[in-house]
Amino acid sequence: MPERRIYGPVPSRRLGRSLGVNNIPFKICTYSCMYCQLGKAVRVRESRQEFYKPSELLDETKMVLSNIRNRNEYPDYITIVPDGEPTLDLNLGILIKKLQTLGTPVAVISNASLIHLPEVQDALLLADYISLKIDTVNTETWRKINKPHRALKLNEIISGIHSFADRYSGTLATETMLLQGINDSQKEVDDIARFIAAISVDKVYLAIPTRPPAYKEAIPADEQALNQAYHIFEANSQAVEWLIGYEGNAFSSTGNFRDDLLSITAVHPMREDAVLELLNKTQGNPDLLDGLIKEDLIKKVLYGGHTYFLRKFRK
């Protein structure tokens, strides 16, 4: 039996508690992204095929769920998120329908590279939650970042995302990985934000590499660029958050200034007046804020005539 076909449940900011289903053998993908934490793709391909039997994956999922004794640890989503591109699986639609018989919503995390194929769209339409990767809308930048299979065309993918979004009735999210000097410029971000604004999306996530990437050139965008990107997306009336891998309590208020500030600023920047209001609300000492800056956990950034505080993403 292949290892790690089912894993978790694990905490997920996007999905609450997620039980992962790995429906693709290790690193078989349509891309060989320069920032991939799993290393370079073993096989870059664009043709779909059968890999694992959906019935076997269903049985393994049932087995994991049956071993969960504490109801609080039960997953909010069963997530198809393999070590490759899930839409390469010819049986993806069958797998989604089988997993949904377990009574838990099913999510699929995809790089969107095959979204132009009608059969892929038909499969993804079955899922309750879809996340699509959109790192750029510029062909040259796309080739540099994502290193796609030579048969793929960005214009077809962009058109496919548009048509899929028009058809899809579930929860749709996008994720953009920002790399220093590659796709973090104002023009690149403007182009991505305008594209996403033209489709119906429930949430936009901005990310940076938080683990060693496949290519050393994949350097995370800095705090200034991330702050600018956040505001550009927000100006396009989009619900935007950061995904930076911070292991804080990002969902709730603890009443503790230090914990709350670290959690909130890991998701989005806070203006100085909002930080001071939080400080007063939690009866915190102003020295706590200075201490977080000295610890290199919080950074002050100027944007649009205002001072913002955000989580320090890089050490």
N, C-alpha and C positions, 0 to 999 in steps of 0.2 A: 504494500500500500504506500502511495506517495506520502511524504512527510508534509505536515502543516497544511493539509487541504482545508481544515476547519480550525479556526483559532479565535481565542477570546472567551467570553465577551471582554472587550477593552473599552475604556472611556474615550469618547469622541466628542469634540466640541460641536461638530456638525450634527451628529446623530444621537447623542446621549450615550447609551451603552450599545456597542456594535459587536455582533458576532460575524467574523470574517469568513468568507468562502473563497477558496483559491481554485478557480476553474481553469487555470492555464499553467502548464509546466514552467519552471523557473526561467524568467527573462526571455520568453518568446514574446516579441512585441513588434508593433508597427514603427516604433521610434527607438532611438538610442539616445535619450535625452542627456545633455551634458551635466545636468544636475541630479540625475537619478542616484538615490542612496544605495541602490542594489548593484551598482556598477554598470558597465556597458552591456548592451543586449547580447545574449548568446546567439539569438537568431532574429534578425530583422526581417519581417515578412508582412505581406498585406493580404494574402489569401486565407480565407477562413477554412477551418476544418474541425472535425470532432476530436476532442481530447479525452476528457473523462466522461463516464456515463452519468447523466443527471440523476438517475435512480441511486447510484452509489453515493453521490454527494448529498442527496437528500437523507439517506440512511445515516451517514456520518453526522449530519447536522442534528438529526433526531437524537442520536446517541449523546452528543454534547449537551443538548437541551435537557435531556432526561436526567443528567447528572447535576443540574443546577438545583440546589436545595433551597437556597435563599431567594425568595421572590424578588428582593431588591436588586439582585444581580442578574435578573433575566434581561435579555437584550431588548432595546427599543427598536432596533433594526437588525435584520440579517443582511449583510453587505457583501456583494460580489466585488471583491477588490483583490485581484491576484497579483502575482509577481510578474505580470506582463499585461497585455491589453485584453480585457475581458470580452470585447466584441469580436475577437478572433475566433471565439468558440461558436461553432455552427449550431450548437444546442442551447445557446443562451436563453432564448425565449422559453424553451421547454423547462430549463432549470428554474427560471424565475417563477413560472406557474407552479412547479412542484414545491418550491420553497414557500410560496404564499399559502399553501394548504396547511402550513404550521401555525397560521394565525398571527404572524408577525410581519410588519411591513418589510418590503425588500428594496434595497438601494443598490445602485450600480455606480461605481467610480470609474469613469472612462476618460481617455485622452482625446476623444472625439474624432479620431483620425479616420474612422470608417462610417461616420454618421451620414455621409452622402448616399450610402447604400440603402435602398428601400427595405431590404430584409433586416438590416441592423436597426433601422428606425422602428420597424414593426415589433422587434424583440424588446427594444428599450421602452416602447410605449406601455408595455405591461408592468413595468416597475413603478414603485410608489415614490421613489426619490432618485433623481439622476444628477450627477455632478460631471460637468464637461470641462476639460482643460482648454483654456484659451490664453496662451502665453504671448501671442502677437497676431497681428493681421497683416504683417509684412512678410512677403515670401522669403527674402534674403535672411531676415532675422529668424524666421521659422526654421529654415534649413540649418542655421548656425546653432540654435538652441535645441531643437527637437531631433535633428538628424534623422529625418523620416525615410522610409523605404522610397526608392527612386520612382515607383509607380504612383505615389500619392501626389495630389495637387491641392494646394492650400485653397484656391478659389472654389474647388468642389466641396471642400470641408466647410468653408464659410457658408456656402449656399445650403449645405446639408443642415448646419446648425439652425439657420433661419427656418427652414421648412419643418424641422423636427420641433422647434419651439412653438410653431403655429399649431402643431398637432397634439402636443403633449399636455395632459391635464393634471399631472402629478406635481410634485415639488421639484423645481429645476434650479440648480446652482451652477456657478462657474468658478473656476479656480485659476489664478494667474500667478506664476512663479516669476518674481522680479530679480534680475541679475544685473550687477553693477556694470555699466558701460555697454550693455547689450540691449535690454528692453526697458530700462528704467528712465529714459529721457522723457521730457514733457510731451514731445510729439508722439513717441511710441505709446505712452500711457493714454494720451488724448485719443489716439486712433482706436485703442482697445476699448476704452470707456464708451466712445460713441457707437462702436459696433454692438457692444452688449446692451446699451440703452435702446437699441432698435429692436431687440427681442424681449420676450416676456420672461424675466428671470426673478426668482424669489430672493436669492442671496448671491452676492459677489464676494469671493474670498481672495485676498492678496496674500501671497506666501513668499518666503525666502528659503533657501537651503539651510537646514538646521543640523544636518549630518554630513559627513564627508561625501562629496559628489563624485560622479564617475570621471569628470574632467576637472583638473585643477583650475581651469579658466572660469569655472562657474562660481563667481564670487557674489555673495549676497548683496543686494542693494543696501545702501546705508540708510540711516534713520531719516536724513533729510529727504531722500528720494521716496522713501516709504510714506512719509508724512504728506508729501506733495501728491503722490498717487492716491492716497486716501481721499484727499480733498477734491481731486479731479473726478473720481468716481462718485463721490457724494454730490458734487455739483450737477452730475447727470441724473440726479434723483434715484440713486441706486442704494439699496441696503447693503453696505459694505463692511467687512470685518477682516482683520488680519488672522492668518494662521501661521504662528511662528514657533509652535512646539513648546511654549511655556507651560509648565505643569502646575499652574495655579488654579484657584477656585474661580474660574472665569464666568460662572453662572449666577453667583449669589453674593449678597452683601453680608459680610461677617460682622460689621460694626467695628472692625479693626482697620485703622487707616492704612497701615503698611500693606496688609493683605489685599484690601480693596483696591488700593491704587495700583499695585502690581497686576492684579487680575484685570482691571478695567483697561489699563494702558497696554496690556497684551492683546487686546481686541481692537481698540481704536484710540487715537490721541485724545487727550483732555486739555481743554484750554485752562490757562492759569486760574481764572476766576472760578472755574468748576472744581479745580483741585483744592483751592482754598475753602470753597463751600463744603467739600467732602471732609476736609480737615476739621472744620468747625462741627460738622454733623457727627463725626465720630469722636469728637473731643480729643483730637490728636495734638501733639506738641509740634510746632513749626520745625523744631530740630529734626523731627523724623524725616521730613522732606529733604532737608540738607543731607541727612545721613544716607538716604537712598541714592542721592546724586554722587556722594563721595564713594559709596560702595560700587558705583558704576552699574547700578541696576535701573536707574531712570535717567533720561536725557532730556535737556531743554532744547527745543527747536523753534525757530522763528518762521512764521508763514503768514502771509497776508496781513501783516501788521500786528499779529498776535503771537503770544508765547504759548507753546504747547509742550506738554510733558508726555513722553511715550516710553514704553519699555525699551531698555537697552538690549538690542537684539544680538549683538556680537561682543564677545570678550576679546 
